[in-house]
Amino acid sequence: MVTIKLYVEGGGDTSQLHSLCRQGFHQFLEKAGFKGRQPRIVACGGRQQAYDRFVTACRQSSHEIPMLLVDSEDFVSATSPWVHLVQHDDFSRPNEASDEQGHLMVVCMESWFLADKDELANYFGRGFNDKALPGHTDIESISKNDVYQSILKATSQCRTKAPYGKGEHSFAILGRISPHKVKTASPWAARFLKILDEMTTPTKKF
């Protein structure tokens, strides 16, 4: 089986947050069906750091296949992740990489949370205001600012937890939400999980 190393945006700049980031993605992917064939998750902090480490890994001789997973930061009209990344961030696809090695959380990781509002409510508990969240299900069409502001407003009166904070809550929520709901609501998440499944299936060769 091919070993995948997944370079993800997230985890800030502390070892504790890096650990929480890895744990959150590990739990999410395990629930998505990747138990026993998990990629190695590398928490990189910012998107530039994630891209730089991915490029370095692509250029090194290795038996591992690197994959990149970053926020799109904006709506995505391109069919290729690299077209979007080069337009938005000037992140060009390394010659050694394929389209299938680039992936986007559209428009950000918190967008995935909106696909599973029930678990979001369960996590925050009493005082959570689900009416503050967007009513439509097309999570990829909600701007990054609206995603953040809606979650912040929904959690502003919670009794047992503080209002949403990216470092404090994000990876714990990621580990709890339903991957099935996320891939149903987000075509880009579905693409990521499908390609990862193909790459980590022992009968496939890459």
C-alpha positions in Angstrom: 0.0 0.0 0.0 1.2 3.5 -0.9 2.1 5.7 2.0 0.4 9.1 1.8 1.7 12.2 3.7 -1.0 14.8 4.0 0.2 18.4 4.5 -2.7 20.4 6.0 -3.2 24.0 6.7 -3.9 24.4 10.4 -2.3 24.1 13.9 -0.9 27.5 14.3 2.6 27.8 15.5 2.6 25.7 18.7 3.3 22.0 19.2 0.1 21.7 21.2 -2.1 23.0 18.4 -0.2 20.9 15.9 -1.0 17.8 18.0 -4.7 18.8 18.2 -4.8 19.4 14.4 -3.3 16.0 13.7 -5.8 14.4 16.1 -8.8 16.2 14.6 -8.0 15.1 11.1 -7.1 11.6 12.2 -10.5 11.2 13.9 -12.4 12.7 10.9 -10.6 10.4 8.5 -11.1 7.3 10.7 -14.8 8.0 10.7 -14.7 8.4 6.9 -13.5 4.8 6.7 -9.7 5.1 6.7 -9.0 3.1 9.8 -5.8 1.1 9.2 -4.9 3.1 6.1 -4.6 6.6 7.5 -2.3 9.1 5.7 0.5 10.6 7.8 -0.9 14.0 8.8 1.5 16.9 8.9 0.1 20.0 10.6 1.8 23.0 8.9 0.3 26.1 10.5 -0.3 28.7 7.7 -1.2 27.9 4.1 2.2 29.2 2.9 4.0 26.8 5.2 1.8 24.0 4.1 2.4 24.7 0.4 6.2 25.1 0.9 6.5 21.8 2.8 4.4 20.1 0.2 6.6 21.4 -2.6 9.8 20.3 -0.8 8.3 16.8 -0.3 7.4 16.5 -4.0 11.0 17.2 -5.0 12.5 14.8 -2.6 13.1 11.2 -3.6 10.7 9.2 -1.5 8.4 6.3 -1.4 5.7 8.5 0.1 3.1 10.5 -2.0 2.6 14.0 -0.6 -0.9 15.6 -0.7 -1.9 19.2 0.1 -5.1 20.2 1.8 -5.6 24.0 2.4 -8.6 26.4 2.7 -9.7 27.9 -0.7 -10.3 31.2 1.2 -12.8 32.1 -1.5 -15.4 30.6 -3.8 -14.0 28.2 -6.4 -15.0 28.3 -10.0 -12.1 26.4 -11.4 -12.3 22.6 -11.9 -8.7 22.1 -11.0 -7.5 23.0 -7.5 -4.2 24.2 -8.9 -5.9 26.7 -11.2 -7.6 28.2 -8.1 -4.4 28.1 -6.0 -2.2 29.8 -8.6 -4.9 32.5 -9.2 -5.5 33.1 -5.5 -2.2 32.5 -3.9 0.3 32.1 -6.7 0.7 28.5 -5.6 1.7 26.7 -8.8 1.6 22.9 -9.1 5.0 21.4 -8.8 6.2 19.5 -11.9 6.4 16.4 -9.8 2.8 16.6 -8.6 -0.5 15.7 -10.2 -3.9 17.4 -9.9 -4.9 14.6 -7.6 -2.4 15.7 -5.0 -4.0 19.1 -4.5 -7.1 19.6 -2.4 -9.3 22.4 -1.1 -11.5 23.0 1.9 -14.1 25.3 0.4 -14.1 27.9 1.5 -12.5 27.0 4.8 -12.4 24.2 7.3 -15.3 25.8 9.3 -17.5 25.5 6.2 -17.4 21.7 6.8 -18.9 22.3 10.3 -22.0 23.8 8.7 -22.6 20.5 7.0 -23.3 18.9 10.4 -25.2 21.5 12.5 -26.5 18.8 14.8 -23.0 17.9 16.0 -22.1 21.5 16.2 -25.0 22.1 18.5 -24.1 19.0 20.5 -20.6 20.1 21.0 -21.5 23.6 22.2 -24.5 22.6 24.3 -26.8 24.9 26.1 -27.2 28.3 24.7 -26.3 27.3 21.1 -28.4 29.3 18.7 -28.7 27.2 15.5 -31.0 29.9 13.9 -27.8 32.1 13.6 -26.4 29.6 11.1 -27.1 29.9 7.3 -30.3 28.2 6.4 -29.2 26.8 3.0 -27.2 23.7 2.5 -24.8 24.8 -0.2 -21.9 25.3 2.2 -19.4 26.1 -0.6 -21.3 29.2 -1.6 -21.1 30.8 1.9 -18.3 33.4 2.2 -15.5 32.9 4.7 -16.6 35.9 6.7 -20.2 34.7 6.8 -19.1 31.3 7.9 -17.1 32.7 10.8 -19.6 35.3 11.9 -22.5 32.9 11.9 -20.7 30.4 14.0 -19.5 33.1 16.4 -23.0 34.5 16.7 -24.5 31.0 17.2 -22.1 30.3 20.1 -22.1 33.8 21.7 -24.5 32.8 24.5 -23.4 29.2 25.2 -23.4 28.2 28.8 -20.6 25.6 29.0 -18.2 26.8 26.4 -16.8 30.1 25.3 -17.8 31.5 21.9 -16.1 29.8 19.0 -12.4 30.1 18.8 -10.3 28.6 16.0 -7.5 27.3 18.2 -9.7 26.3 21.1 -12.5 24.5 19.4 -11.8 23.9 15.7 -10.0 20.5 15.8 -12.2 19.1 18.5 -15.3 19.8 16.3 -13.5 18.4 13.2 -13.1 15.1 15.0 -16.8 14.9 15.8 -18.6 15.9 12.6 -19.9 13.4 10.1 -17.7 12.9 7.1 -20.7 11.6 5.2 -22.6 14.9 5.8 -19.5 16.9 4.8 -18.9 15.1 1.5 -22.7 15.3 0.7 -22.7 19.0 1.2 -19.2 19.8 -0.3 -18.2 18.4 -3.7 -14.6 19.4 -3.0 -14.6 17.4 0.2 -16.1 14.5 -1.7 -13.3 14.8 -4.2 -10.7 14.7 -1.5 -12.1 11.7 0.2 -12.6 9.8 -3.1 -9.1 10.4 -4.3 -7.6 9.6 -0.8 -9.7 6.3 -0.8 -8.3 5.4 -4.3 -4.7 6.1 -3.3 -4.9 4.2 0.0 -6.7 1.1 -1.4 -4.1 -1.7 -1.7 -5.3 -2.9 -5.1 -4.6 0.6 -6.6 -1.2 1.5 -8.0 0.1 5.0 -8.4 
